[in-house]
Amino acid sequence: MFGICNLAIIPLRFEASDRSEIVSQVLFGEHFEILEKHKQWSRIKLQYDEYEGWVDSKQYQEISEANYEQLSKETIILNSDLIEYITTDSNQLIPIPLGASLSFLNNNEINIQNYEFEGTKVIGVKEKKNIINTAFLYLNAPYLWGGKTPFGVDCSGFTQMVYKLNGYKLLRDASQQATQGEALSFIEESEPGDLAFFDNEEGNIIHVGIIMENNYIIHASGKVRIDRVDHLGIFNPETNKHTHKLRVIKKII
């Protein structure tokens, strides 16, 4: 069985319960495999990053295996505005966030529903310098564990979506993203758009941010914010102390 998100944002939970932790979000147009389906809950695996979790069975639309396979081959097309609207065939409006997937609108053979979209789209691979411009769209977004939108985002959801909007694929969690790309020996070798990873006392990667020019970093901590970064980690000028310990900087692009 397969499905597609036909609502703006649905929570992806660790367990099959409304009280369970939200581990990520499924944005409009994202498609997935249904691993288990029960009356109220379904365990799914997202096609884009193979992330798994539980969603409410009332919050998606089932699609055929043929539609799933075709969607997986389609060029990724995303909404590029902070918020836009999809119009249904009954003239109802569905709000969709930045980064919502519109790929299924590109192929009439994908039989999902008659939707219309008149907003701006982003498609294809962009130059690395565009990474920072995209990151600014999320500036001051509140931190939300599991979030992927400008209305609530976590550190790795932020980096994943910024990269996705520029045509580059990152895995979902910071520890997973740290397995990608090429490690740099010194912070001086980094360029705007590179990723900096930070660990805890046990050596586990727990945070990620995007390197900017002149030793600044944009990252989600309380909110998406800009701080200084040096060989020790992230320096918060408001508290006058380092908040995250630098582990490695990686060049993904």
Secondary structure, DSSP 8 states (H G I E B T S, - for coil): -EEE--SSEEEEESSSSTTS-EEEEEETT-EEEEEEE-SSEEEEEETTT--EEEEETTSSEEE-HHHHHHHHHS--EEE-SSEEEEE-TTS-EEEEETT-B-GGGG-TTS-S---EE-S-EEES---TTHHHHHHGGGTT-BB-TT-EETTEE-HHHHHHHHHHTTT----SSHHHHTTSSEEESSGGG--TT-EEEEE-TTS-EEEEEEE-GGGEEEEESSBEEEEEE-SSEEEETTTTEEEEEEEEEEE--
